[in-house]
Amino acid sequence: MLDYSAQNKKAWEYNAYEFWLRQSGTPSQRAKRDIENPVGMLRRYSGYFDAYEGVKVANICGSCGKKAIPLAILGAEVTVFDISEENKKYALEVAECAGVSVNFEVCDILEFDASKVFGINASACILLIQLSDRPVSSDVCNVYDFEAPVTAKSQFGYLNGQFYSKFDSSTEYFDGRCCFEWRQGVKHDCSKVMELSLRDERLENGKKESVEIEADYIFPLMKSSMFKAPVIHNFSKCVIVTQRKAREETEHLEHEVPKTWRYLNENIELFENRKSSIYRGAPPFSMFGVGEYSYSQYKVGVSGFYKQPMFSVLYSEDKKPVMTDDTSYFICFNSYDMAYVAMLLLNSAKVQMFLKSIAFLDAKRPYTKKVLERIDFEKIVKRLSLDELSQTEQELQLNPYVTDGMYCDFKAMVGTGQLSFA
């Protein structure tokens, strides 16, 4: 991958030194103009400075030093950050002819400690973009440390048309199209009413009120923060699900579950105050993120928030479908065994490493539907052995369960192509 990056870098630097010679003259000629009128050479940028002497300047994408050298002549301490070695060569020669010194760092991205620079607790970096009138582009971006910008600490970019947040020679790439449809959980924007907790064998809503309603439309709920075990079948929270599909009429609930209908109407103001436009014109107490897939008995789900994703098999002992919230994602299965195999594959070391190469872990939600859809199970089952699944069981502290027959059945299922619930 480093060779690939070097090829892209070479394309950016192609004849750059000769280009500056033609456009700006020899280093001594350029230096003479800079010395004669340094403020004029800065053009509009001079308006940003009240003084120059002793001012420290980071010249991002500083190119051949067109601004850095005039600033240095005026007394500023300048460091140039640029991608091109040939730009650096020309700039340093001009600086020498002008009798000044500038620092010049060749790099792509510089990470720095924002708490030191800005006094904030956040990830930060400087992105360097080299513009060119030549029809070339770089598919790989190097990441450097601000305090040691010599050797790239990591790389990200495009490979075979796909974007990766991190290139690593030890990563196996399972990129493709997922044969399972990744779904998002239910969205209702009314958690104080719709989400219930089990307290001493009674139901309690988010307003700390006891709730006595029919069980027909109450389902176990898996919140995004609960994905902490590989197999989960006991749940402390539940959710009222009013529809089987989006925008389905809800008036039938008045006759089927009168207590539930009365409870919802007692809290109708909270529903009417929901801010999202998706509820406009929808039937009373509408939800989104619901469909036949929501009622699958077995799911493998994951939180979108955790940097270290834990994929969990979800099912309920009472055979009621488990619902997830809308910050979680899941795929559906008709049997526990197939869901279990999928969970082991997704939690295996190789797949976990691959996922970290396509997700930005410092994002608020590293794992999204778009990221998960890139998991190609057909590639995975061709490369992972049964022994590796057994090893994953051990690492997850599960009792031995997976068998060769189960894995063969899963491979056959994957081989049928796109698998999804309506």
Buried (B, 14 or more C-beta within 10 A) or exposed (E): EEEBBEEBBEBBBEEBBEBBBEEBBBBEEBBBBBBEEBBEBBEEEBEEBEEBEEBEBBBBBBBBBBBBBBBBBBEBBBBBBBBBBBBBBBBBBBBBBBEBEBBBBBBBBBBBEBEEEEEEEEEBBBEBEBEBEEEEEBBBBBBBBBEEBEEBEBBBBEBEEEEBBBBBEEBBBBBBEBBBBBBBBBBBBBBEBBBBBEEEEEBBBBEEBEBEBBEEBBBBBBBBEBBEEBBBBEBEBBBBBBBEEBBBEBEEBBEEBEEBBEBBEEBEEBBEEBEEEBBEEBBBBBBBBBBEBBBBBBBBBBBBBBEEBBBBBBBBEEEBBBBBBBBBBBBBBEBBBBBBBBBBBBBBEBBBBBBBBBBBBEBEBBBBEEBBBBBBBBBBBEEBEBEBBBBBBEEBEBEEBBBEEBBEBBBEBBEEEEBBBE
